[in-house]
Structures are given as C-alpha cells and as structure tokens.
Amino acid sequence: MAIDAVSSAGNANRPVQQPTESRVATDAKKAVDQAAQQEKIVAQQQTEQAQRDQQVQQEQQSQPPKPVVNTQGQVTGQLLNEVA
C-alpha cells in the first residue's frame, strides 16, 4: 500500500507569505502620496489664513478716522484712528 504524501495535516501549517516587493513599493507610494496631499492641504490653509489676515488689516486701515468725544458726548474736533 502506498502512503499519500499530501494529507490534511500537512495543509494546516502553511507558511505566511511575506509581502512582495511590489506590495512594499505600493505601500510606500501611498504613504508618499498621502504626505504630499497633506502638505498641499496645509499650504492651502496657510494661504487662506494669510489672505484673511490681509483682508482684516486692509479693512482696519480703510476705516475713516473717528472723532474724539468727551464725557458729555461732544465732539472735541480731534480725530484718531482706532486700532483694535
């Protein structure tokens, strides 16, 4: 009688297949792409913040000077630029 070399017990301990180089390269490319996308988002947010800051500064500079008022509410004739 011949003994079959392949049995169900032989299939139980299959070695874990290591990731291939193409899988590692794909994962590395994904990581690089995500980092580049994150940098792009941060740069865009910084640009938007700079634009908002510049707009606020321009609005403050474009305000007309406000008259100085004494405690009775009378205008004294002096003008000041109010800076918040």
C-alpha positions, 0 to 999 in steps of 0.5 A: 500500500502506498502512503499519500504524501499530501494529507490534511495535516500537512495543509494546516501549517502553511507558511505566511507569505511575506509581502512582495516587493511590489506590495512594499513599493505600493505601500510606500507610494501611498504613504508618499502620496498621502504626505504630499496631499497633506502638505498641499492641504496645509499650504492651502490653509496657510494661504487662506489664513494669510489672505484673511489676515490681509483682508482684516488689516486692509479693512482696519486701515480703510476705516475713516478716522473717528472723532474724539468725544468727551464725557458729555458726548461732544465732539472735541474736533480731534480725530484718531484712528482706532486700532483694535 
